[in-house]
Amino acid sequence: MFWTTTSRVTGHFFRCLTTNIVRLGVECQTKCCSNIHGHIRRYSQFQPFIRNSLVDGEQDNVQPLTYATDRGSFFLSWYICGPTVYDEAHIGHARTYVTFDIIRRILEDYFHYRIFLAMGITDIDDKIINKARESQTSVSDITSKYTNHFFRDMKALGVRLPDAILPVSQHISTIISFIQKLIDNNMAYVTESGVYFAVGRFPYRYGRLRSVDSTSGATWVESTNTQYVQHKRDTRDFVLWKRCQKEDEPGWPSPWMDKGRPGWHVECSAMIHSLFGSELDIHGGGIDLLFPHHENELAQCCAYLEREHWCRYWLHTGHVSIAGRKMSKSLKNFITIQEMLSSQEMSALEFRMFCLLHHYQSPVEYGKEQIEEAKQTWKRLLEWEHRCRWFLSRQNIENCTLLSPTKEEMSDRQQLMEWKTQIAKYLCMNFNTPAVVQLLLVQCRNMHRWMDEWESDTNHRIQTMTRLGILKDAYRYIHQLMDIFGLQLSNYKEQETFHSRDTEWIEIVAKFRQQLRTMLKDSTIDDTQQLRKRIFHLCDVVRDVEMAKMNVQLKDDKNDAYHWNYMPTPKDYKQSKICFSLEETGDSNWIKDGSSSK
């Protein structure tokens, strides 16, 4: 099998955040502000605030993200609802999982939070059973196929694997025990058709995620099967365990009936409680899951734990629409991930840029204009990277002018520091990646201007060490930020050496060609023998001087043949010994100098 299993901030704080970055460990000017910083963290200078989908009364739903200090937690527990594996994943799924992957990377790699991420896989569902009947195959064949396809697509999109993958079918006993506890707590009842959650008995507010009155007549019909509907005592009640109606339906024995299977909502609740215990830090999913799925999850867990609160942060991604209509399989207006990638409508990196350009909680239209914006933005970044890498590979500190920093250079340095702070501010403000991307593009334009000025500087007044340092600093920072977002430009450290050699080879050829052209244009040479002699000398210089600088030994043989060898440097020789020792010992835990890490 592909997968594995493992068993409030008021408006004052938000205004404070947007005008002056909240720094951890520094007390705010009001007593209530100081209560926000319950957990001082060493690893990050800034603290992210997120907009929580959970709204309690007058409480502001913009909250600082903190570890749960009351239970001494050393990581953030995060659960994401995975797919129901009965068909190919589409772009709506891709937007959700790529967006959450970006947020996870920001939290782990930028803010340095420790996160344990789990994903549930719904491999028991009426849609799966119907798909198996239509395909004349087994439920397990359907779930195995589409689970593997889902993770294939996630890999193609560059989404990091969860720390734990939880298929429902492997947690049946856990779900049965969870339901029995709800029955014991008088929060569920047994009927002929199944076990139902009694919303009317729920002692806390029902509708906190949806902001609706729990006594309203708002309802959601979770099944068209009249047998399930007629046994409800309240239209708001939902099924926890349903009796199997046909012989070919997968089912398990339980204390309440011979053969049945879990309802959709209880699956996630039971698996989360089994893995993380009595409190969850973050729960994520698409906005279409907010009600009824996540609302019912919240109700079940609070009823199980017999307390009002369970999950601290709820995050939801916005809808993806096509031609103004929500993308969904039921409307048959969806595009699968494989269709998008194979048609080259957008590459995986371009789609990730598409997600970055739209705030994760906002709805987005998947149309030509939005696709082109993502493609052009990514293209501009690649063009900027190519020019910067080429430019920096040709610069040498020894050739820079040693002048004290000018007012303009100090202003550029200050602008760069303020730019980095502004990026941190936007990431703190509910992961505002669209604003960050725009800041990156502005800085790229500034760097193009700086390079233009450098290359047109004939008096060497601009070609200073200070300005070169500013350019390198900005270049490295943008690379690091793109890497955090999961967008791979070229790796700065690895590509610097390779590209320098590539540039040197080009310079050898270009220099040889220019010298040859100059020689042929020389009107003072009227002797053919003299011309030939000078051309041969030029060829010898390339062989003995220029190529020797590249550690290449070139020899001319008889009959106009030649052969060449690469002459390893001491560094290359040392690296070869390391590789040999790795192969010889078979130990993968060796560090770079060849010594054991044990």
N, C-alpha and C positions, 0 to 999 in steps of 0.2 A: 504494500500500500504506500502511496506517495507521502501521506502525512504521518506525523507522530503525535502522541498525546502526552501531556504532563498533568499527574493528579494535583461672608457680604462686604461690596465696596460701594459706598454712596457716591453721588455725583462729585463730591469733594475730592475723592481719591482719583477719579478719572481725570478731572481738571488738573489735579496735581501732576498726574502722569504726563499729560499732553504738554504741560508748560515747563516741567522740570523733571528729568528722568529720576524715577524712584530708585535709590541706591540701597542695596541690602546692608544692614548693619548700621545705617544712619537713621536716627530717630526723626520722625516727621514733627511738624510744629504743633500738632494737636494730639491729644491723648488717644483718640480713636485711630489715628494713623499709626501710632506705635504698635497697636494691637495687630496690625496687618503683618508685621515682620516677625512672626512667631518663630520662624526657623531661619537662622542666618547661614547662608551658604558660602563656602569658600570659592567655589569654582566660577561663579559668574558675577560680573559687576552690576548687572541689571536684572530685574525681575519681570517676567511676562504677566500680563493681565489678559484674561480671556472672557468672552461673552458666553455666559452659561445659559443653556436652553431651559434650565430649571428656574422658574420664577415663583418665589414665595412672597405673597402679599406685596408690601411696599418695598421689599428688598431689591436693591440694585443688582442686576445680574451680571455686572462687570466685576470680576473678582481676581485677586492675585493667585497665581498658581503656586501652591506650597505643598510640601510633604505633610502627611498626616502626623503631626507631632504628638497627638494624644495616644497614639498606639506605637510610637517610636519607630515608624517605618523608615527604611533606608532606601526605598524605591517607590516610584509611582506605578500603581497597578492600572492597566489600561486594557479594556475589552472593546473589540470591534466586531459588530455583527458581520459575519461572512456571507457568502452567497448561498442560495438554495440551488443545489447542483442538479439541474434538470435540463440546462441548455447552455449555449455559449454566452460568456460574459460580454456585455456591450459597453459603449462609451460612458453611459451613466455610471456603471460600476467602476470603470476606469477612473473617472473624475473623482469618485469617492476615495478609492484606495490610493491613487497617486497623491491626492491632496493630503490625506492622513499620513502618507509616507513622508511628505515634505514637512509637515508639522512635527512628526516624530524626529526627523533628522535635525530640525531646528532646536527642539528641546534637548536632544542628546548631544549634538555636536556643537551647537552655538551656546546654549545656556548650561550645558553639562548636567542635565538631570539624569538620574538613573531610572530607566523605565523597563518594566516587564510587560510586554504586549501579548495578549492572547486573542485569537480569532476563532469564532464558532463557525462550524460548517453544518448547514442544515441538510442532512442526507436522509431525512424521513419527512415526507410531505405529500399531500394529495397530488401536487403537480408532478412529482417524481413518479408516483404510482401510475398516473395517467400516461406519462411519457413512456414508461416501460410497457404498458398495454399497447400503445400505438406502435411502438417499435418492435413489439413481440419479443422482448428480451426481459431480463431480470432487473429488479431495482438496483441490485449491487453493481450490475454492469453499467447502468446509467450513471450512478453516483461516482463510481470509480473513474469512468471516462471524463465526466465534466469537472470533477475535482482536479484531475491531472491537467485538463485544459485550462482551468482557472489559474492554477499556479504557473503553468507555462506562460500564460498571458502576463501575469504579474512579473515574472522574471524578465520578459521582453520589455516591459515598461520600467524596469529598474526598481521595482518595489522590494524593499527588504522583507525577508521572511519574518513572520511573527516568532516570538519566543516559545509560544505554545499554540498548537492547532488542535481544536476540540471538535471532533465529529460527534454529532448527537447520538448516533447509533452505538457509540462506545461508552455512553454515560446513562444507559437506561436505568440501572439500579439507583444511581444518584438522583435521577428525576423522580422515580417512584418514592424514594424516601422524602424528597422535598415536598411532593404532593401530600403524602400522608401527614407530614407536620402541619400543612395548611388545614387539612381536615381536622386534626386534633385541636388546632387553634380556633375551630369553628369558623374558618374563613373559606371553606369549600364544602361542597355537598355532592353526593353520589346519586346518579340517576341511571335509568336503563341504558341510555346512549353514551354515558361517560361521566366524568367528574368535572364540575364547574367551579370557578372562583366566584364568590358571592360579593359583588361590588357594594351592595347595600349594607353589608356588615363591616365594610372597611372603615376603621375608626378615624382615619386621617383624610385629608383632602384628596379626592380623585380628580385629576385634571391639572396637575401642577405644571406639566410640560406643555400642555395645550392651552392653559389659562381658560378653562371652562368651568362652570359650576357643576359640581359632582352630582347635583340633583336634577340637572337638566335632562331633557329627553334625547339628547344627542346620542346616537348609537352607531354602531358599525356592525354590519352583518358579516360575520367571519366565515360563514358557510352557507351555501345555497341548499344544503341538505335539511329538509324540513324536520327530520327526526332530531337533529341537534338543536334547532331553533326552538321547537315546541317544548323541550324539557328545561329550558331556562326559566328561572324564577324571576329574573329581571332582564330587561332587554340589554343592559350593560354587561351582564355576566359573560364570561368567555371560558372556553373549554380548556381544561388542563390535561385530561386524558380521554381519548375517544375510543369507543368500542369499534373493532374491525367489522365491516359490513360484508365483506366478501372473502372467499378463501385465499385468493391470490394476494391479499394485502399483507404486508409485513406487520407482525405484531408480537407482543410479549405478554406473558401472564403477570397479573398484578393482584393485590388483595381485593380488588373491587370487581374484577371480571376475568374471564379465562384468557382473552386475547384482545389487546388494544395497543395503542401507540400514543406518544405524547402530543399535546397541542403545541402550537408554534411558540407561544410566548413563554411558556414555562421552561423550555429547553435552555435558553440562554441564562435565565435566572439560576437554575439549578447548577449548571456548569460553572458559572461565575462564583457562586458561593462555595462550591467544592474546591475550586482552585485558589481563590483569594480570601475566603473567609467572610467575616461579617460586614466589611466595608470595601467599596470599590472607589478608586480615585477618579478615573476618567472612563466614560462610556461614549463610544462614537458610532456613527452610522449616517445614512442618508436621511434627508428631511422627511422623506416619505415613511420612514420608520418611527417618527416621533409619536404619532398616534395612529393606530392603537398599540403598536408593538412595544415601544419603550415605556409608554404610560402604564401598560399592564405589567411589564417587568418591574417597574418601580413599585407598583401596588403589591405584587406578589412578594417581593423581598422585604418590604416594610411589614407586611402581614406575617411573614415567616419569622422575622427578627423581633416582632412586636415593638417596633419603634418607628418614629416618623421619618427618619433620614437614613439613606443607604449610600447612594452614589453622590460624590461631591461635585463632579463636573460632568455636564452633558454637552457634547459637541455634535453638531449636525451640518452636513454639507448641503448646499443648495441644489435645486433641480437642474437637470440639463434638458433643454428643449430643442426641438427641430421645427422650424417654421412656426414658432410660437406655441407649439404643443409639447407637453412633457414627453420626453422619450420613455417609452415603456414597451414591454413585450406584448402586453394586451392590446395596445394600439397598433402594433406591428409597424412602428416608425423608428425602429432602433437600428444602429450600425454596430456590428460586433467589433471587438478589439482587433481580431485577426483581419477583418475586412478593411479596417482603417490602415493597419500596418502594411498589409499586402498590396493595397492600392496605392501606397505611397502618398496618400492624401496628407498625412502627417507622420513624421517619424516619431519614435518613442520620446526623443529629446524635445522635439517640437511640441508634442502633446503635453509634456511636463511644463514647458514654458506657457502653454495655453492655460494650464491650471494655475501657474504662478500669477498670470495676468488678471485673474479674477479672484476676488476674495472668497475664501472657502465657504462662507455662509451665504453667499449671494447666488441667486439663480444665474445661469449662463446659457446663452443661445449658441448652439453648435451650428454656425453658419459660415458662409464664405468669407465674410468680413472678419469674423473672429479668428478663423483659421489662418487667414493671410496675415493678420496682425501678429499671431504667434510665430509664424514662419519667418516673417521679416525681422522681428525682434531677435530671434535666435541667429539669423543670418548676420545682423549688425554686430552682435556680440562675437561671432566667429571671425568676422572681418577685422574687428578691433583687436582680437587676440592674435591673429596672424601678423598684423602690422606691428603690434607691440613686441611680440616675440622676435620678429625679424630685426626691429629697431634695437632692442636691448642686446641681442646677440652680437651686434656690431660695435657696441660701445665698450670702452675700456677706461677704467678709472685713471690709468696713467695718462690718458689723453685729455682728461678733463681739466678745465681751468681751476686753479686753486685760488678762489676769491671768497671773501666773506659773504655770507648770504645777504642778498639785496632785500629791500622792502617788498618787492613783488614776490620773491621766493618765499619769504616768511609769510606773506599773505596766502600763497598757494599751500604752504604747509598747514597753516591754520584752517584753511578751507577743507583740506583733506581730513583733518581731525574732526571738524564739525560734521563733515559728510558721514564719517564712520559713526558718530554719535547719533545722527539722525536715522541711520539705518537701524541701530540698536533700538531707538525709540519706536520706530514703526513695527519692528518685530515684537516689541513688548506690548504694543497696542493690538492685541488679538490677532497676531500673525498677519500684519498688513503687507503681504507680499507684493500686491500691485504697486504700492507706493515705493517699495524697495527697488523693484525693477526699474521704475522711472528714474530713481536716484542713480542707479547704475548706468543707465543710458546717458544721463547728464554728465557723469564723471568720464565716461568713454569719450564724449565730445570734447571735454576739457583736455583729455590726454592726447587726442588727435591734434588739438591746437598747440599743445606744448611740443609735440614732436615736429609739427610743421615749423614752429619757431626755431627749434634746435637745428633742423636740417637747413634752414635758410640763414643761419647765423654765420656770417663770414668773418666777424671780428672776434669770435670765440668769447663773447660776453655772456652768452646764455648757456653755453656748454660747460656747466659747472657741476661739481660733485653734489652740491645741494639739490639742484634740479634733477639730476639723474637719480638720486636717492628717493625723491618724491615720486618719480615715475615708477621705479621698482616697487616702492611701497604700495602704491595704488594697484599696480599690476598683480602683485601677490595677493592683496586683500580680495580683489574681485575673483581671483582664482579660488581662493579658500571659500568664499561665500557661495560661488557656483557649485563647488564640490559639496558643501553642506546641503544645498538644494537638490543634489542628485544630478546636476548637469555637468558633465565632464567636458571641460575645455581640455587643452593639453595639460598634462601635469608639469608644473613649473620646474621642479628640481630634476625630473627625469628627462624632460624635453630640452632643457637648457644645454646639456652636453651634446646630445644628438644633433640638435639644430645648429650648434656652433660648428660641428664637423661638416654638416651639410652646407653651411654658409661658406666655409673655407674652401671646399671643393669647387663651389660656384665661382668663388673669387679667383682660384687658380686658372680655371678655364677662361673666365672673362679677361683676366690680366694677360694671359697668353695671346688671346685673340686681339686685344688692343695693341699689344706690342708688335704683333705680326703686321697688323694694318698700318701702324706707324712706320714700320720698316719698309713696307711695300710702297708707301707714299713718299718715301725719302728720295728726292730728285738727285741727291748727291751720289747715290749709288748707281753707277752705270756699268759696273762689272758684274756679270752673272756669277762668277766664281765667288766674289766677295759677298753677294747676296746669299748664296747657298751656305757659305761659312757662317754667316750671322744667324741664319735660321737654325742651323744645326746647334750653334751655341745656345740659342734660346730654348731649344728642346732639351739640351743637357741641363740647363738651369731648372727647368720644370722637374726633370727626373731627380737631380742630385740635391736640389735645395728645397723647392716647394713641396714635393711629395715626401721628402724626408721629414719635413715638419709634421706631416700627417702620419708618421711612423709606417710609411709604405716604401718598400725597397723594390725598385723597378730595374730590370736588367734587359739589355738588348742582346739578342742572340743572332747567330748567322741566319741568312735567308730572310731577313726582315722580320724575324719572329721576336717575341718578347715574353717574359714571364715576370710576375710580381708576387711579393709576399708581404703580409702584414707583420710588422715587428712589434710584439707585445711590449707594453710598458710594464714597469714594476708593479703598478696597480693591477693591471690585467693578470699578471702572473700570480699575485696574491689571491685574487678572486678565483682563479682556476684551482688553486690549492684548497680553497674553502669548498668549492663545488665537489672536488674529489673527496674531501673528508666527509661531506654529507652523504655522497653515494656509498662510501665505504662503510660508514657506521650505520646508515639507515635511520639516523636520529633526526627528526624534523624540528627539534627544539634547539637548534643551534643559532647563536647570534652572529652578527656580521663579521666579527673578527675570528670566527672559527672556534671560539671557546664554548664550552658547555654552559647552558643556562641553568643547569640543575644545581 
